[in-house]
Amino acid sequence: MQFEIVGDITEVETFASGSGIREIARLRRIYGRGRWRKRKGIAKVRLSNGSIHLAEIHWYEAAGIGRKEFKIKGLL
């Protein structure tokens, strides 16, 4: 699903890091070594059909690399 984040991400929390991330080997191979964390938060998103919703989103993040692979886990 294609979407765009509109505004800031709130209620950000880390729920997995380092070896606790199942896909750590793939992340390191694609983006490089770093202190990877899997994070979640709440944000307004604009879907491909133009509608705007509040959604829980998840992503991977590492210092010096940035936020990667955003995904919507549920619309609120």
DSSP file (Angstrom, degrees, kcal/mol; ACC not computed):
  #  RESIDUE AA STRUCTURE BP1 BP2  ACC     N-H-->O    O-->H-N    N-H-->O    O-->H-N    TCO  KAPPA ALPHA  PHI   PSI    X-CA   Y-CA   Z-CA
    1    1 A M              0   0    0      0, 0.0     2,-0.3     0, 0.0    71,-0.2   0.000 360.0 360.0 360.0 124.6    0.0    0.0    0.0
    2    2 A Q        +     0   0    0      2,-0.0    46,-1.0     0, 0.0     2,-0.3  -0.662 360.0 156.1 -82.7 136.7    1.5    3.3   -1.0
    3    3 A F  E     -A   47   0A   0     -2,-0.3     2,-0.4    44,-0.2    44,-0.2  -0.978  32.7-139.8-154.8 165.0    1.1    6.1    1.5
    4    4 A E  E     -A   46   0A   0     42,-1.9    42,-3.0    -2,-0.3     2,-0.4  -0.995  23.9-124.2-130.3 134.8    2.6    9.4    2.6
    5    5 A I  E     -A   45   0A   0     -2,-0.4     2,-0.6    40,-0.2    40,-0.2  -0.675  23.4-158.9 -80.7 128.2    3.1   10.6    6.2
    6    6 A V  E     -A   44   0A   0     38,-3.1    38,-0.7    -2,-0.4     2,-0.2  -0.937  56.8 -20.5-110.8 113.2    1.4   13.9    6.8
    7    7 A G  E    S-     0   0A   0     -2,-0.6     2,-0.2    36,-0.1    -2,-0.0  -0.508 103.3 -23.0  90.3-159.7    2.8   15.8    9.8
    8    8 A D  E     -     0   0A   0     -2,-0.2     2,-0.5     1,-0.0    36,-0.4  -0.471  54.4-119.9 -91.2 158.8    4.8   14.4   12.8
    9    9 A I  E     -     0   0A   0     -2,-0.2     3,-0.2    34,-0.1    34,-0.2  -0.872  36.5-169.5 -95.7 127.2    4.9   10.9   14.2
   10   10 A T  E     +A   42   0A   0     32,-3.2    32,-2.9    -2,-0.5     0, 0.0  -0.654  57.4  31.5-113.6 170.4    3.8   10.8   17.9
   11   11 A E  E    S-     0   0A   0     -2,-0.2     2,-0.3    30,-0.2    -1,-0.2   0.869  77.8-176.2  52.0  43.8    3.8    8.2   20.7
   12   12 A V  E     +     0   0A   0     -3,-0.2     2,-0.3    29,-0.1    29,-0.2  -0.519   7.7 167.1 -74.9 132.8    7.1    6.8   19.3
   13   13 A E  E     -A   40   0A   0     27,-2.4    27,-2.4    -2,-0.3     2,-0.5  -0.997  33.3-127.8-145.9 149.6    8.5    3.7   21.0
   14   14 A T  E     +A   39   0A   0     -2,-0.3    25,-0.2    25,-0.2     3,-0.1  -0.809  26.2 170.4 -92.8 130.6   11.1    1.1   20.4
   15   15 A F  E     +     0   0A   0     23,-2.4     2,-0.3    -2,-0.5    24,-0.2   0.437  65.9  22.5-122.5  -0.4    9.9   -2.5   20.7
   16   16 A A  E     +A   38   0A   0     22,-1.2    22,-3.1     5,-0.0    -1,-0.3  -0.956  61.7 175.0-157.8 147.2   12.9   -4.4   19.3
   17   17 A S  E >   -A   37   0A   0     -2,-0.3     3,-2.3    20,-0.2    20,-0.2  -0.993  50.8 -16.5-150.9 156.1   16.6   -3.8   18.8
   18   18 A G  G >  S+     0   0    0     18,-2.2     3,-1.7    -2,-0.3     6,-0.1  -0.232 131.2   2.1  55.1-127.4   19.7   -5.6   17.7
   19   19 A S  G 3  S+     0   0    0      1,-0.3    -1,-0.3     5,-0.1     5,-0.1   0.588 120.6  76.7 -71.3  -8.6   19.4   -9.3   17.6
   20   20 A G  G <  S+     0   0    0     -3,-2.3     2,-0.6     3,-0.0    -1,-0.3   0.585  77.3  87.9 -74.5  -9.8   15.7   -9.0   18.7
   21   21 A I  S X  S-     0   0    0     -3,-1.7     3,-1.3     1,-0.1     4,-0.2  -0.815  71.2-151.5 -91.8 122.6   14.9   -8.0   15.1
   22   22 A R  T 3  S+     0   0    0     -2,-0.6     3,-0.4     1,-0.3    -1,-0.1   0.837  94.3  46.3 -61.3 -34.0   14.2  -11.0   13.0
   23   23 A E  T 3> S+     0   0    0      1,-0.2     4,-2.3     2,-0.1    -1,-0.3   0.025  72.6 121.3-101.0  27.3   15.4   -9.3    9.8
   24   24 A I  H <> S+     0   0    0     -3,-1.3     4,-2.4     1,-0.2     5,-0.2   0.870  73.4  52.8 -61.1 -38.8   18.6   -7.9   11.2
   25   25 A A  H  > S+     0   0    0     -3,-0.4     4,-2.0     1,-0.2    -1,-0.2   0.911 110.8  47.2 -64.2 -41.6   20.9   -9.7    8.6
   26   26 A R  H  > S+     0   0    0      2,-0.2     4,-2.4     1,-0.2     5,-0.3   0.913 111.5  50.8 -66.1 -43.0   18.8   -8.4    5.7
   27   27 A L  H  X>S+     0   0    0     -4,-2.3     4,-2.9     1,-0.2     5,-0.8   0.920 112.1  46.8 -60.5 -44.5   18.9   -4.8    7.1
   28   28 A R  H  X5S+     0   0    0     -4,-2.4     4,-0.9     3,-0.2    -1,-0.2   0.874 112.7  50.0 -66.5 -36.8   22.6   -4.9    7.5
   29   29 A R  H  <5S+     0   0    0     -4,-2.0    -2,-0.2    -5,-0.2    -1,-0.2   0.907 120.5  34.3 -67.7 -41.6   23.1   -6.3    4.0
   30   30 A I  H  <5S+     0   0    0     -4,-2.4    -2,-0.2    -5,-0.1    -3,-0.2   0.927 136.2  17.1 -80.5 -47.0   20.9   -3.7    2.3
   31   31 A Y  H  <5S-     0   0    0     -4,-2.9    -3,-0.2    -5,-0.3    -2,-0.1   0.625 107.0-109.9-107.8 -16.7   21.6   -0.6    4.4
   32   32 A G     << -     0   0    0     -4,-0.9    -1,-0.3    -5,-0.8    -2,-0.1  -0.374  46.9 -42.5 109.9 169.1   24.8   -1.3    6.3
   33   33 A R  S    S+     0   0    0     -2,-0.1     2,-0.3    -4,-0.1    29,-0.0  -0.398  71.4 126.5 -72.4 148.8   25.8   -1.9    9.9
   34   34 A G  S    S-     0   0    0     -2,-0.1     2,-1.5    27,-0.0    30,-0.1  -0.956  71.2 -73.2 178.1 173.9   24.3    0.2   12.6
   35   35 A R        -     0   0    0     -2,-0.3    28,-0.4    28,-0.2     2,-0.1  -0.680  61.0-159.2 -87.3  85.9   22.4    0.0   15.9
   36   36 A W        -     0   0    0     -2,-1.5   -18,-2.2    26,-0.1     2,-0.3  -0.416  14.8-179.3 -75.0 139.0   19.1   -1.1   14.3
   37   37 A R  E     -AB  17  61A   0     24,-2.2    24,-2.4   -20,-0.2     2,-0.6  -0.987  24.1-138.0-133.6 145.2   15.8   -0.6   16.2
   38   38 A K  E     -AB  16  60A   0    -22,-3.1   -23,-2.4    -2,-0.3   -22,-1.2  -0.928  35.5-179.0-101.8 125.8   12.3   -1.5   15.2
   39   39 A R  E     -AB  14  59A   0     20,-2.9    20,-2.1    -2,-0.6     2,-0.3  -0.812  16.9-162.4-126.5 161.2   10.0    1.3   16.2
   40   40 A K  E     +AB  13  58A   0    -27,-2.4   -27,-2.4    -2,-0.3     2,-0.3  -0.969  16.2 153.1-140.7 158.2    6.3    2.2   16.1
   41   41 A G  E     - B   0  57A   0     16,-2.0    16,-2.7    -2,-0.3     2,-0.4  -0.964  40.1 -96.1-167.8 177.8    4.3    5.4   16.4
   42   42 A I  E     +AB  10  56A   0    -32,-2.9   -32,-3.2    -2,-0.3     2,-0.3  -0.915  46.0 155.6-112.1 134.8    1.0    7.1   15.4
   43   43 A A  E     - B   0  55A   0     12,-2.3    12,-2.7    -2,-0.4     2,-0.4  -0.990  45.3-105.7-152.8 156.8    0.8    9.5   12.4
   44   44 A K  E     -AB   6  54A   0    -38,-0.7   -38,-3.1   -36,-0.4     2,-0.4  -0.741  43.1-168.7 -80.8 134.0   -1.7   10.9    9.9
   45   45 A V  E     -AB   5  53A   0      8,-3.0     8,-2.4    -2,-0.4     2,-0.6  -0.955  20.6-141.4-127.3 146.0   -1.2    9.3    6.6
   46   46 A R  E     -AB   4  52A   0    -42,-3.0   -42,-1.9    -2,-0.4     6,-0.2  -0.935  25.2-147.2-104.4 118.7   -2.5   10.1    3.1
   47   47 A L  E >   -A    3   0A   0      4,-2.7     3,-2.1    -2,-0.6   -44,-0.2  -0.267  30.6 -97.4 -80.1 170.2   -3.3    6.9    1.2
   48   48 A S  T 3  S+     0   0    0    -46,-1.0   -45,-0.1     1,-0.3    -1,-0.1   0.731 123.5  58.4 -63.5 -22.7   -3.0    6.4   -2.5
   49   49 A N  T 3  S-     0   0    0      2,-0.1    -1,-0.3     1,-0.0    -2,-0.0   0.449 120.4-107.2 -86.9   1.6   -6.7    7.2   -3.0
   50   50 A G  S <  S+     0   0    0     -3,-2.1     2,-0.1     1,-0.3    -2,-0.1   0.277  75.5 132.9  96.6 -10.4   -6.2   10.6   -1.4
   51   51 A S        -     0   0    0     -5,-0.1    -4,-2.7     1,-0.0     2,-0.5  -0.460  47.9-139.2 -77.0 149.0   -8.0    9.9    1.9
   52   52 A I  E     +B   46   0A   0     -6,-0.2     2,-0.3    -2,-0.1    -6,-0.2  -0.924  27.5 168.7-112.3 131.5   -6.3   10.9    5.2
   53   53 A H  E     -B   45   0A   0     -8,-2.4    -8,-3.0    -2,-0.5     2,-0.5  -0.929  38.8-113.6-136.1 157.6   -6.4    8.6    8.2
   54   54 A L  E     +B   44   0A   0     -2,-0.3    22,-3.4   -10,-0.2     2,-0.3  -0.827  49.3 175.4 -87.3 131.8   -4.7    8.2   11.6
   55   55 A A  E     -BC  43  75A   0    -12,-2.7   -12,-2.3    -2,-0.5     2,-0.6  -0.966  38.1-121.2-141.8 152.7   -2.6    5.1   11.5
   56   56 A E  E     -BC  42  74A   0     18,-2.8    17,-2.9    -2,-0.3    18,-1.2  -0.856  39.6-169.5 -89.2 126.2   -0.1    3.0   13.6
   57   57 A I  E     -BC  41  72A   0    -16,-2.7   -16,-2.0    -2,-0.6     2,-0.3  -0.897  11.9-159.0-120.4 150.1    3.1    2.8   11.6
   58   58 A H  E     +BC  40  71A   0     13,-2.5    13,-2.1    -2,-0.3     2,-0.3  -0.918  18.8 160.0-122.3 150.1    6.2    0.6   12.1
   59   59 A W  E     -B   39   0A   0    -20,-2.1   -20,-2.9    -2,-0.3     2,-0.4  -0.974  36.1-112.3-159.0 167.5    9.7    1.2   10.7
   60   60 A Y  E     -BC  38  68A   0      8,-2.6     8,-3.3    -2,-0.3     2,-0.3  -0.853  34.5-176.1-105.1 145.7   13.3    0.3   11.1
   61   61 A E  E     +BC  37  67A   0    -24,-2.4   -24,-2.2    -2,-0.4     2,-0.3  -1.000  12.0 176.2-145.9 141.4   15.8    3.0   12.2
   62   62 A A  E >>  - C   0  66A   0      4,-1.3     4,-3.1    -2,-0.3     3,-1.6  -0.994  39.4-102.0-142.9 143.2   19.6    3.2   12.8
   63   63 A A  T 34 S+     0   0    0    -28,-0.4   -28,-0.2    -2,-0.3    -2,-0.0  -0.404 109.2  13.9 -62.9 135.0   21.7    6.2   13.7
   64   64 A G  T 34 S+     0   0    0     -2,-0.1    -1,-0.3     1,-0.1   -30,-0.0   0.250 127.0  59.9  82.7 -13.3   23.6    7.6   10.7
   65   65 A I  T <4 S-     0   0    0     -3,-1.6    -2,-0.2     1,-0.1     2,-0.2   0.734  91.4-151.0-111.9 -42.3   21.3    5.6    8.3
   66   66 A G  E  <  -C   62   0A   0     -4,-3.1    -4,-1.3     2,-0.1     2,-0.4  -0.523  36.8 -26.5 104.0-169.7   17.9    7.0    9.2
   67   67 A R  E     +C   61   0A   0     -6,-0.2     2,-0.3    -2,-0.2    -6,-0.2  -0.687  63.4 179.6 -87.2 133.4   14.4    5.6    9.0
   68   68 A K  E     +C   60   0A   0     -8,-3.3    -8,-2.6    -2,-0.4    -2,-0.1  -0.951  46.5  14.6-135.3 152.6   13.7    2.8    6.5
   69   69 A E  E     -     0   0A   0     -2,-0.3    -1,-0.2   -10,-0.2     2,-0.1   0.918  66.0-162.8  56.1  62.1   10.8    0.6    5.4
   70   70 A F  E     +     0   0A   0    -11,-0.1     2,-0.3    -3,-0.1   -11,-0.2  -0.456  11.6 179.1 -69.1 144.1    7.7    2.3    6.8
   71   71 A K  E     -C   58   0A   0    -13,-2.1   -13,-2.5    -2,-0.1     2,-0.5  -0.993  29.5-122.2-146.8 146.2    4.6    0.2    6.9
   72   72 A I  E     -C   57   0A   0     -2,-0.3   -15,-0.2   -15,-0.2     3,-0.1  -0.760  22.9-178.9 -86.3 125.5    1.0    0.7    8.1
   73   73 A K  E     -     0   0A   0    -17,-2.9     2,-0.3    -2,-0.5   -16,-0.2   0.663  66.7 -18.1 -97.3 -20.8    0.0   -1.8   10.8
   74   74 A G  E     -C   56   0A   0    -18,-1.2   -18,-2.8     0, 0.0     2,-0.4  -0.858  58.1-116.9-179.9 146.7   -3.5   -0.5   11.3
   75   75 A L  E      C   55   0A   0     -2,-0.3   -20,-0.3   -20,-0.2   -18,-0.0  -0.748 360.0 360.0 -89.5 138.9   -5.8    2.4   10.7
   76   76 A L              0   0    0    -22,-3.4   -21,-0.2    -2,-0.4    -1,-0.1   0.410 360.0 360.0-104.7 360.0   -7.2    4.0   13.9
